[in-house]
Amino acid sequence: MEPVDVAFALVGVGALLAGILPRMLEHRPLSMPIAFLGLGMLVFLLPTGLPSPDPLRWPDITTHLTEIGVIVALMGAGLKIDRPLSWKSWSSTWRLLAIAMPVCIAAVALLGWWWAGLVPAAALLLGAALAPTDPVLAADVQVGEPTDVEDSEDEVRFALTSEAGLNDGLAFPFVYAAIAIATAGLAPSAWLADWFNVDVLYKLSVGVGGGLLIGWLLGRLFFRAPSELRLARHAEGFLALAATFLAYGLVEVVGGYGFLAVFVAARAIRAAERTHEFHSVLHDFAEQVERLLTVMLLLLFGGAVIGGLLAPLTWQAAVVGLALVFVIRPLVGWLSLRGAPGRPAEHWVIAMFGIRGVGSFYYLAYATTKADFPQADLIWATVGLVVIVSAVVHGIAATPVMQLLDREGKRTREPSERGEPALDGARG
């Protein structure tokens, strides 16, 4: 039995199940990530001859696989948000990004250093890697496909989707700070100025500006070009990948944050012709590709767990990871949303569902290819534990919790207050 043949069969089974399971698990307290994580563990327990997908052994492959998974998910997230960008209507998002994310990073880094015994650079990397909520594994608590009704989402799904779309890029400066400390030392004079000027100001500016420009140009090409070149007329979904890789690749080439650029470009494309049905075509294709990539990554993650990914885990590091999921994120998220749109119950749900996943793997794999971090195996084990716990706990809780909120039949703002027709319940 050749391992490559087993791999082909596994991909085929995974792709088939990716089409079947979402419908079977709909309205049930179980999620696709749980199912495929378990399947990956089962497959790699069997004597198939498949090599262990150890991210410490294959850091470059891990980086690029997770990178592709995240950017495709970011494009889909940007396209499906109906709410136009504004300071007021996105206030929940800004609070989660400006308050909750850096406080969570600081808390995890402090606990990682003081409690788990990590050196400062490794502790900061742990906090930064666990900072982004995940656009890949969080489908059950995100908004649905694009609609013609602006601002049609309930506050919970909107906040979690928009946060996941933006914090994957905004967490990058903290990763670079960890890399700088690992290479140059703790003394701020050795790295702080370059980090702030390049990794914060320049890369963030290029990420946002490049994403806006590329999205605007693609929006013109899709919806405003002469009829023979107007790509929206042809309804070709693969153009979602063209937009994804163009935005990511071009911005990365000039040194900006590609993750940020992809989400911003998606929002710019959506703004170019907000109600066009082509957005649904692009979103649906991106979602299908994202689902296939998610299946592959979860199968490999399950194999890594079986291969000993969690073996270096200490109980002190486990406490830090569990504290993030059950204490730090819920408490900090809830406090950051005080005064934001929504009811207290919605704020608690937003705070609780800070799902960690593929984005954390990407940041960790990327950083460990750029610098030598002591205790890298312990960081990987801690992140792996957090992702497993998050996938299982949030995956089981997502459906009943969201159904409970939907049954209440209340929206943050009634449709009549926006001059819109009433909707039945809350749309996701």
C-alpha positions in Angstrom: 0.0 0.0 0.0 1.6 3.2 -1.2 1.3 6.3 1.1 0.5 8.5 -2.0 -2.5 6.2 -2.9 -3.7 6.4 0.7 -3.4 10.2 0.5 -5.5 10.4 -2.7 -8.2 8.2 -1.1 -8.1 10.3 2.0 -8.5 13.6 0.1 -11.4 12.0 -1.9 -13.2 10.9 1.3 -12.6 14.2 2.9 -14.0 16.1 0.0 -17.0 13.9 -0.2 -17.7 14.3 3.6 -17.2 18.1 3.2 -20.2 18.1 1.0 -22.3 15.8 3.1 -21.5 16.7 6.7 -22.6 20.4 6.8 -26.2 19.2 5.9 -26.1 16.3 8.3 -24.8 18.4 11.2 -27.1 21.4 10.5 -29.1 22.4 13.7 -27.1 19.8 15.7 -24.7 20.5 18.6 -21.7 19.2 16.5 -19.5 21.0 14.0 -17.5 20.0 10.9 -14.2 20.8 12.6 -14.9 18.3 15.4 -15.8 15.6 12.9 -12.7 16.1 10.7 -10.3 16.5 13.6 -11.6 13.1 14.9 -11.3 11.6 11.4 -7.7 12.8 11.1 -6.8 11.3 14.4 -8.4 8.0 13.4 -6.7 7.8 10.0 -3.2 8.5 11.4 -3.8 5.8 14.1 -4.1 3.2 11.4 -1.1 1.6 9.7 -1.4 3.6 6.5 2.2 4.5 6.0 1.4 8.2 5.9 4.2 10.3 7.4 3.4 12.2 10.6 2.4 15.8 9.7 4.5 17.3 12.4 4.6 21.1 12.1 7.9 21.3 13.9 9.4 19.0 11.3 7.7 20.7 8.3 7.5 24.4 9.3 7.6 25.8 5.7 4.9 23.5 4.4 2.8 24.2 7.5 3.2 28.0 6.9 2.1 27.9 3.3 -0.8 25.5 3.8 -2.3 27.5 6.7 -1.5 30.7 4.8 -3.7 29.7 1.9 -6.5 28.5 4.2 -6.6 31.8 6.0 -6.5 34.1 3.0 -9.3 32.3 1.2 -11.4 32.5 4.4 -10.6 36.2 4.6 -11.9 36.8 1.1 -15.1 35.0 1.9 -15.6 36.8 5.2 -15.1 40.2 3.5 -17.6 39.4 0.7 -20.4 38.2 2.9 -20.7 41.1 5.3 -23.7 43.2 4.3 -23.2 46.1 6.7 -21.5 49.1 5.1 -18.3 50.2 6.9 -18.7 53.1 9.3 -17.3 54.1 12.7 -20.6 53.8 14.5 -22.1 50.6 12.9 -18.8 48.8 13.3 -18.2 49.9 16.9 -18.3 46.4 18.3 -15.5 45.4 15.8 -13.3 48.4 16.7 -13.7 47.6 20.4 -12.7 44.0 20.0 -9.7 44.9 17.9 -8.4 47.9 19.9 -9.2 46.7 23.4 -9.9 43.0 23.6 -7.1 41.8 21.2 -4.1 43.6 22.7 -5.3 42.9 26.3 -5.6 39.2 25.5 -2.1 39.2 24.0 -0.7 40.9 27.1 -2.5 38.6 29.5 -1.4 35.4 27.7 2.1 36.6 27.3 2.3 37.6 31.0 0.9 34.2 32.1 3.1 32.4 29.7 6.2 34.0 31.1 5.2 34.1 34.8 3.3 30.9 35.1 4.3 28.6 32.3 8.0 29.5 32.4 8.4 30.7 28.8 11.2 33.1 28.0 9.8 36.6 27.1 10.1 36.2 23.3 8.3 32.8 23.4 5.7 34.1 25.8 4.9 37.0 23.5 4.8 34.7 20.5 2.3 32.5 22.4 0.1 35.5 23.1 0.3 36.9 19.5 -0.3 33.5 17.9 -3.5 33.0 20.0 -4.7 36.6 19.4 -6.7 36.2 16.2 -10.1 34.7 16.2 -10.4 32.3 13.3 -12.2 32.9 10.1 -11.7 29.3 9.1 -13.2 27.3 11.9 -15.9 29.9 12.9 -18.4 29.3 10.2 -21.2 28.3 12.6 -21.2 31.8 14.3 -20.6 34.0 11.2 -22.9 35.7 8.9 -24.4 33.9 5.9 -24.0 34.6 2.2 -24.3 38.1 0.8 -27.8 39.6 0.6 -29.3 42.7 -0.9 -30.3 44.1 2.5 -27.6 46.4 4.0 -27.0 45.8 7.7 -29.1 42.7 7.7 -26.9 40.8 10.2 -27.5 40.4 13.9 -24.8 41.9 16.1 -23.3 38.6 17.2 -22.7 37.2 13.8 -21.6 40.5 12.4 -19.1 41.2 15.2 -17.5 37.8 15.1 -17.2 37.8 11.3 -15.8 41.3 11.1 -13.4 40.7 14.0 -12.1 37.5 12.4 -11.6 39.3 9.1 -9.5 42.1 10.5 -7.6 40.7 13.5 -5.7 38.1 11.4 -3.8 41.1 9.9 -3.7 43.3 13.0 -2.1 40.7 15.2 0.9 40.5 12.9 2.8 43.4 14.5 2.8 41.5 17.8 4.3 38.4 16.0 7.0 40.6 14.5 7.7 42.0 18.0 8.3 38.5 19.3 10.6 37.8 16.3 12.5 41.0 17.0 13.0 40.2 20.7 14.1 36.6 19.8 16.7 37.9 17.4 17.8 41.3 18.9 17.2 40.8 22.6 14.9 42.5 25.1 16.6 45.9 25.0 14.0 48.2 23.2 16.8 50.3 21.7 17.8 47.2 19.6 14.4 46.8 17.9 11.6 49.1 19.0 12.1 51.9 16.5 12.4 49.7 13.4 9.5 47.6 14.6 7.2 50.6 15.1 8.2 52.3 11.9 8.2 49.3 9.6 6.1 46.5 11.2 3.4 48.8 12.5 3.2 52.0 10.5 4.4 51.0 7.1 3.1 47.4 6.9 -0.4 48.4 8.2 -0.6 51.4 5.9 0.4 49.4 2.9 -2.0 46.5 3.8 -5.0 48.8 4.1 -4.1 51.1 1.2 -3.1 48.3 -1.1 -6.2 46.3 -0.3 -8.4 49.4 -1.0 -6.7 50.1 -4.3 -6.7 46.5 -5.6 -10.3 46.1 -4.5 -11.4 49.3 -6.1 -9.6 48.3 -9.4 -11.2 44.9 -9.4 -14.6 46.4 -8.5 -14.3 48.6 -11.6 -13.3 45.6 -13.7 -16.1 43.4 -12.4 -18.9 45.9 -12.5 -17.9 49.1 -14.5 -15.8 47.9 -17.4 -17.1 47.9 -21.0 -19.6 45.1 -21.5 -17.2 42.7 -23.2 -14.8 43.0 -20.2 -17.3 43.3 -17.4 -16.5 40.1 -15.6 -19.6 40.1 -13.4 -21.6 39.3 -16.5 -20.0 35.9 -16.8 -20.6 34.8 -13.1 -17.2 32.9 -12.9 -16.6 32.1 -9.2 -12.9 31.3 -9.6 -12.3 35.1 -9.9 -12.6 35.0 -6.1 -9.3 33.3 -6.0 -7.9 35.7 -8.5 -8.9 38.6 -6.2 -7.5 36.8 -3.2 -4.1 36.0 -4.6 -3.7 39.3 -6.3 -4.4 41.3 -3.2 -2.3 39.1 -1.0 0.6 38.6 -3.4 0.9 42.2 -4.6 0.8 43.7 -1.1 3.2 41.2 0.3 5.6 41.9 -2.5 5.8 45.6 -1.4 6.1 44.6 2.2 2.6 45.1 3.5 0.3 42.8 5.5 -1.4 40.6 2.9 -4.0 39.3 5.3 -5.3 42.8 6.0 -5.2 43.6 2.2 -7.3 40.5 1.3 -10.2 41.4 3.7 -10.0 45.1 2.8 -10.0 44.3 -0.9 -13.1 42.1 -0.4 -14.9 44.9 1.3 -13.9 47.3 -1.5 -15.2 44.9 -4.2 -18.5 44.6 -2.2 -18.8 48.3 -2.0 -18.3 48.8 -5.8 -21.8 47.4 -6.5 -23.2 46.3 -3.2 -26.4 44.4 -4.3 -25.1 42.6 -7.4 -25.6 38.9 -7.5 -22.0 38.3 -8.6 -21.0 38.8 -4.9 -22.9 35.6 -4.1 -21.1 33.8 -6.9 -17.7 34.9 -5.6 -18.6 34.1 -2.0 -19.9 30.6 -2.8 -16.8 29.7 -4.7 -14.5 31.0 -2.0 -16.5 29.1 0.6 -16.3 25.8 -1.3 -12.5 26.2 -1.6 -12.3 27.2 2.0 -14.2 24.1 3.1 -11.9 21.8 1.2 -8.8 23.5 2.6 -10.3 23.3 6.1 -10.9 19.6 5.7 -7.3 19.0 4.7 -5.9 21.1 7.5 -8.0 19.5 10.1 -7.1 16.0 8.9 -3.4 17.0 9.1 -3.9 18.6 12.5 -5.5 15.4 13.8 -2.5 13.4 12.5 -0.1 15.8 14.3 -2.0 15.3 17.5 -1.6 11.5 17.1 2.0 12.0 16.2 2.8 13.6 19.6 2.2 17.4 19.1 0.8 17.7 22.6 3.5 15.5 24.2 5.7 18.5 25.5 2.7 20.1 27.1 3.1 21.0 30.8 0.2 21.5 33.2 1.2 25.1 33.7 1.1 25.8 30.0 -2.2 23.9 29.7 -3.7 26.2 32.4 -2.6 29.3 30.4 -4.3 28.0 27.3 -7.5 27.0 29.1 -7.5 30.4 30.9 -7.6 32.1 27.5 -10.6 30.1 26.3 -12.7 30.2 29.5 -11.6 33.3 31.4 -9.5 35.9 29.6 -11.2 36.2 26.2 -14.8 36.0 27.7 -14.1 38.6 30.4 -12.0 41.0 28.3 -14.3 40.7 25.3 -17.4 41.4 27.5 -15.7 44.4 29.1 -14.6 45.8 25.8 -18.2 45.7 24.5 -19.7 47.7 27.3 -21.6 50.5 25.6 -21.5 48.8 22.2 -24.6 48.0 20.2 -26.5 44.9 21.3 -28.0 43.4 24.4 -25.9 42.0 27.3 -26.7 38.4 26.2 -25.3 39.2 22.7 -22.2 40.7 24.3 -21.6 37.6 26.3 -22.0 35.4 23.2 -19.5 37.5 21.2 -17.0 37.4 24.1 -17.4 33.6 24.5 -17.0 32.7 20.9 -13.5 33.9 20.2 -12.6 30.8 18.3 -8.9 30.0 17.8 -7.8 27.9 14.9 -5.8 27.9 11.6 -4.6 31.5 12.0 -2.8 30.6 15.2 -1.0 27.8 13.4 0.0 30.1 10.6 1.5 32.7 13.0 3.4 30.2 15.0 4.7 28.4 11.9 5.8 31.7 10.3 7.5 33.0 13.4 9.5 29.8 14.0 10.9 29.9 10.4 12.1 33.5 11.0 13.8 33.1 14.4 14.9 30.5 16.9 12.4 30.4 19.8 13.3 28.3 22.9 10.6 25.9 23.9 9.0 26.0 20.5 7.6 22.6 21.0 5.9 23.7 24.2 4.3 26.7 22.3 3.1 24.4 19.6 1.6 22.0 22.2 -0.1 24.9 24.0 -1.6 26.3 20.8 -2.6 22.8 19.7 -4.5 22.3 23.0 -6.2 25.6 22.7 -7.4 24.9 19.2 -8.7 21.4 20.1 -10.6 22.8 23.2 -11.9 25.8 21.1 -13.0 23.6 18.2 -14.8 21.1 20.5 -16.3 23.5 23.1 -17.3 26.2 20.6 -18.4 23.6 18.0 -20.8 21.9 20.5 -22.1 25.2 21.9 -22.4 27.2 18.7 -25.7 25.7 17.3 -27.8 25.7 20.5 -26.5 29.1 21.6 -27.2 30.7 18.2 -30.6 29.0 18.0 -31.5 30.4 21.4 -30.6 33.9 20.4 -32.5 33.5 17.1 -35.6 32.2 18.9 -35.8 35.4 20.9 -36.7 37.1 17.7 -35.0 40.4 18.6 -32.5 42.4 16.7 -30.1 45.0 18.0 -32.0 47.5 16.0 -35.5 46.9 14.7 -35.8 46.9 10.9 -38.4 49.7 11.1 -35.8 52.0 12.7 -33.7 51.6 9.5 -36.5 52.1 7.1 -36.3 48.4 6.1 -39.0 45.7 5.9 -39.3 43.5 8.9 -37.4 40.2 8.8 -38.4 36.9 10.4 -36.0 36.5 13.3 -32.3 37.2 13.0 -30.4 36.3 9.8 -27.0 34.7 9.9 
